[in-house]
Amino acid sequence: MKINETYLKQLQDGHSVLSALMEKHVVPGMSLTVMQSGRPVHTAVCGTRDDAGNPVVRDTLFECASLTKSLFATLVLRLAEEGRLVLDRPVTEQYDHEHWTDDSRYLTITPIHCLSHGTGFPNWGPKPMNIAFEPGTAFSYSGEGYYLLQHMVEQLEGRALEESFREYFYEPWGMDHTAVDWTPAVGVKMSWGYDMDSRVRKIRDYHDDAGNGPEPNAAWSLYSTTEDYARFICRMIGERGGLSDASFETMTAPHNHSVHGVSWGLGFGLVDTEPDVCWHWGDNGGFKNFCVWDKKTGDGAVIFTNCDRGMDLYMDLLKELTDGSFYDDIRAFIEKAE
């Protein structure tokens, strides 16, 4: 996959292209960072972050939603390389586990199953929860699998997820505008989230303890900018995220097939027709985001939007910005995944 140079030049010449897309899809605000050859080459912010008309600026924070999973998966593989956990050993053999389910198949779930959505767990649900299939034999998108693995990692490390992210990613990679746990300092920089009718759906001025997967949460609770998230992706492209060649190839190889054209690695979606392409989407109420990158060409993009109409915008944008022909397959997957 390569970036379309002509379209990139149009983006670099001003906001008219993005403004037209935002008007077409009725999206209040967005941020975009484009990468070429493993380097960020263009960042644009456009629109507003709240009803007061305050503009989206480069350090405006968005809910990254499920893009959190890719960063967490990188942490898990880093820890595996350091011998702190074993990817193909059952989770229940590696930590003093909680009662997630009455199903004995729980005892066979491994970190690989969690990271490739092969646990059989639902996306979210009350405990004790059901397991839909023999772990490792099918695909079922599951935040619960990541949340289980987070509990294991936090117990093994003896610290909260935010502290591990800070040591491995924020500080060494200059991700100065990223957090995985809401604080008032995060709140003052947050964009509001909007629904399909451009009405306010969410104002993040609180720590979200509700539901079956409260924050901090490896499946959904990252707050960041497209520039910071692109720093992570550029490290994946240029330095394999701090992993060995073998671990990087393990991470970005297919471990689970989902639907036509789409498979799953460890923390990233994959494209069957272009095996060098990795991607993930983010879908929290009021925020729709996407990241795509090619591990060979080093080209890619990170797009954050503050509206439930955001997928229409980023799909249109990416079809012009890149030469990828796989976006319809990805969209069909996303529309059924959650």
C-alpha positions in Angstrom: 0.0 0.0 0.0 1.3 3.4 -0.9 0.2 7.0 -0.3 -1.3 8.8 -3.3 1.2 11.7 -3.7 -1.3 13.9 -5.6 -3.9 13.6 -3.0 -1.4 14.2 -0.2 -0.3 17.4 -2.0 -3.9 18.6 -1.9 -4.1 17.9 1.8 -0.8 19.8 2.4 -2.0 22.8 0.4 -4.8 23.5 2.9 -7.9 22.3 4.7 -10.3 22.5 1.8 -10.3 18.7 1.1 -10.9 17.8 4.8 -13.5 20.6 5.2 -15.4 19.3 2.2 -15.4 15.7 3.6 -16.5 17.0 7.0 -19.3 18.9 5.5 -20.4 16.0 3.3 -20.5 13.6 6.3 -21.6 16.1 8.9 -18.6 15.5 11.2 -17.8 18.4 13.6 -14.0 17.7 14.1 -11.2 15.5 13.1 -7.4 15.0 13.1 -5.2 13.2 10.5 -1.6 12.2 10.4 -0.1 10.7 7.2 3.1 8.6 7.2 5.5 7.8 4.4 8.5 5.5 4.6 8.0 5.2 8.3 7.9 8.9 9.0 5.1 11.3 9.8 4.9 13.7 6.8 1.7 15.6 7.4 -0.7 16.4 10.3 -4.0 18.3 9.8 -6.6 19.2 12.4 -10.0 20.6 11.3 -13.3 21.6 12.7 -14.5 22.0 16.3 -14.2 20.0 19.5 -17.3 21.3 21.4 -20.5 23.3 21.1 -18.7 26.5 22.1 -16.9 26.3 18.7 -13.5 25.8 20.2 -11.3 24.4 17.4 -9.7 21.0 17.2 -6.0 21.7 17.7 -3.0 19.4 17.5 -3.1 18.4 21.2 -6.9 17.9 21.4 -7.5 14.4 22.8 -9.8 11.9 21.3 -11.0 8.6 22.6 -8.9 6.1 20.7 -11.3 3.3 21.6 -10.2 -0.1 20.2 -6.9 1.3 18.9 -5.8 0.8 22.5 -5.7 -2.9 21.7 -2.7 -2.5 19.3 -0.6 -0.7 21.9 -1.4 -3.2 24.6 -0.6 -6.1 22.3 2.8 -4.6 21.7 3.3 -4.4 25.4 2.4 -8.1 25.8 4.8 -9.2 23.1 7.6 -7.1 24.7 6.9 -8.7 28.0 6.9 -12.2 26.4 10.4 -11.4 24.9 11.6 -10.5 28.3 10.4 -13.8 29.7 7.7 -12.3 31.9 4.9 -14.2 30.3 4.4 -17.0 27.7 2.2 -16.4 24.7 1.0 -20.0 24.2 0.7 -21.0 27.8 -2.8 -20.8 29.3 -3.6 -17.5 31.1 -4.9 -19.4 34.2 -1.4 -21.0 34.6 0.3 -17.6 34.6 -1.6 -15.7 37.2 -4.0 -16.0 40.1 -7.1 -15.7 37.9 -10.5 -14.5 38.7 -13.8 -16.3 38.1 -14.6 -15.2 34.6 -16.7 -18.2 33.6 -17.9 -21.6 34.8 -16.9 -23.2 31.4 -13.9 -25.4 31.9 -12.6 -24.4 28.4 -11.5 -21.2 30.1 -8.5 -23.1 31.4 -7.1 -23.5 27.8 -7.3 -19.8 26.8 -3.8 -18.4 26.0 -2.6 -14.8 25.4 -2.5 -15.6 21.7 -6.2 -16.5 21.9 -6.9 -13.2 23.7 -4.9 -11.0 21.2 -6.4 -12.7 18.1 -10.0 -12.8 19.3 -10.1 -16.6 19.7 -11.2 -16.9 23.3 -14.9 -17.5 22.5 -15.9 -14.7 24.9 -18.4 -12.1 23.9 -17.2 -8.5 23.3 -18.5 -7.5 26.8 -20.7 -9.3 29.2 -21.5 -10.0 32.9 -19.6 -12.7 34.7 -19.7 -15.7 34.7 -19.8 -15.4 30.9 -20.4 -18.0 28.2 -17.7 -19.3 25.9 -19.1 -19.7 22.3 -16.5 -22.2 21.0 -13.4 -24.1 21.8 -10.7 -21.5 22.3 -8.5 -21.1 19.2 -10.9 -22.6 16.7 -13.0 -19.6 15.6 -13.2 -15.8 15.7 -15.3 -13.7 18.0 -14.3 -10.0 18.5 -13.8 -9.6 22.3 -12.8 -6.8 24.5 -13.2 -9.2 27.4 -10.2 -11.2 26.1 -8.0 -8.1 26.3 -9.4 -7.2 29.7 -8.6 -10.6 31.0 -5.0 -10.4 29.7 -4.7 -6.9 31.2 -5.5 -8.3 34.6 -2.8 -11.0 34.1 -0.2 -8.4 33.0 -1.0 -6.0 35.9 -0.6 -8.9 38.4 2.6 -10.1 36.9 4.1 -6.6 36.7 2.7 -5.5 40.1 1.6 -2.1 38.7 -1.2 -0.5 36.8 -1.4 -0.5 33.0 -0.7 3.2 32.8 2.7 2.8 34.4 3.7 0.1 32.0 2.6 2.1 29.0 4.6 5.1 30.4 7.8 3.1 30.7 7.6 1.2 27.4 5.9 3.8 25.1 5.1 7.3 26.4 8.5 8.4 27.7 10.9 6.6 25.2 8.7 7.4 22.2 7.7 11.0 23.0 4.0 10.2 23.4 3.5 13.2 25.6 -0.2 13.6 24.9 -1.4 10.1 25.6 -3.0 8.4 28.6 -4.9 5.2 29.2 -6.7 6.4 32.3 -8.9 9.5 32.5 -7.8 12.3 34.8 -8.8 16.0 35.0 -5.7 16.8 33.0 -7.0 14.5 30.2 -10.5 16.0 30.5 -9.5 19.6 29.8 -8.0 18.6 26.4 -10.8 16.2 25.4 -13.1 16.7 22.4 -16.7 16.1 22.9 -18.3 13.2 21.1 -21.3 13.6 18.7 -24.0 11.2 17.5 -25.3 10.6 13.9 -27.4 13.7 14.1 -24.4 15.9 15.3 -25.9 16.2 18.7 -23.7 15.9 21.8 -23.5 12.2 22.7 -20.6 12.4 25.2 -18.7 14.9 27.3 -15.7 13.1 28.9 -15.4 15.0 32.2 -15.4 11.8 34.3 -13.5 8.6 35.0 -15.6 5.8 33.4 -16.2 3.1 36.0 -19.4 1.9 34.4 -20.2 -1.4 32.7 -18.3 -4.7 32.5 -15.0 -3.2 31.4 -14.2 0.0 33.3 -11.1 2.0 32.7 -8.2 1.9 32.6 -8.9 -0.7 30.0 -6.5 -2.4 27.5 -9.4 -2.8 25.1 -10.7 0.8 24.8 -9.6 3.5 27.2 -6.6 5.2 25.4 -6.7 9.0 24.9 -4.4 10.4 22.4 -3.7 12.6 19.3 -3.1 11.3 15.8 0.5 12.6 16.0 1.2 10.6 19.2 -0.5 7.5 17.8 1.5 7.8 14.6 4.7 7.9 16.7 3.8 4.5 17.9 3.1 3.2 14.4 6.3 4.7 13.0 8.2 2.8 15.8 6.4 -0.3 14.6 7.5 0.3 11.1 11.1 1.4 11.8 12.0 -0.5 14.9 9.4 -3.3 15.0 8.0 -1.7 18.2 11.1 -2.8 20.1 10.5 -6.4 19.2 12.8 -8.9 17.6 12.3 -9.8 13.9 10.7 -13.1 14.9 8.3 -11.6 17.4 7.3 -8.8 15.0 6.5 -11.4 12.3 4.5 -13.4 14.8 2.5 -10.3 15.7 1.8 -9.3 12.1 1.1 -12.8 10.8 -2.5 -14.2 10.6 -3.6 -16.2 13.7 -7.3 -16.2 13.2 -9.6 -15.7 10.1 -12.7 -13.6 10.6 -14.6 -12.8 7.4 -13.9 -12.5 3.7 -10.7 -10.6 3.1 -9.9 -10.0 6.8 -7.7 -12.0 9.2 -6.3 -11.2 12.6 -2.8 -11.0 13.9 -1.9 -10.2 17.5 -3.4 -6.8 18.1 -3.9 -5.8 14.5 -6.3 -6.6 11.7 -4.7 -8.0 8.5 -5.7 -7.8 4.8 -5.7 -11.2 3.0 -5.0 -9.6 -0.4 -2.1 -7.4 0.9 -0.3 -9.3 3.7 1.9 -6.4 4.6 -1.0 -4.2 5.5 -1.9 -3.9 9.2 -4.9 -1.9 10.5 -7.3 -1.3 13.4 -10.4 0.8 14.0 -11.8 2.5 17.1 -15.5 2.8 17.8 -16.5 4.3 21.1 -19.8 6.2 21.2 -19.2 9.6 19.7 -15.7 8.7 18.4 -14.8 6.8 15.2 -11.1 6.3 14.3 -8.9 4.3 12.0 -5.2 3.4 11.6 -3.7 1.7 8.6 0.0 1.0 7.7 2.1 -1.1 5.4 5.1 -2.7 7.1 7.1 -2.9 3.9 6.5 0.5 2.3 6.1 2.3 5.7 3.1 4.3 4.4 -0.1 4.8 6.3 -2.4 7.1 8.2 -4.1 7.7 11.5 -7.5 9.4 11.5 -9.6 10.4 14.6 -13.1 11.9 14.4 -15.4 13.1 17.1 -18.7 11.8 15.5 -20.6 8.6 14.9 -20.5 9.5 11.2 -16.8 9.3 11.3 -16.4 5.9 9.5 -18.0 7.3 6.3 -15.5 10.1 6.4 -12.4 8.1 7.0 -13.3 5.4 4.4 -13.8 8.1 1.8 -10.6 9.7 2.7 -8.5 6.6 2.7 -9.8 5.4 -0.7 -8.3 8.6 -2.1 -5.3 8.9 0.1 -4.0 5.4 -0.5 -4.0 2.9 -3.3 -5.5 0.2 -1.0 -8.4 -1.8 -2.6 -9.4 -3.6 0.6 -11.5 -0.9 2.5 -14.9 -2.4 1.5 -13.9 -5.7 3.1 -12.7 -4.0 6.2 -15.9 -1.9 6.4 -18.0 -5.1 6.1 -16.1 -6.6 9.0 -16.4 -3.5 11.2 -20.1 -3.2 10.7 -20.6 -6.8 12.1 -17.8 -7.0 14.6 -19.3 -5.1 17.5 
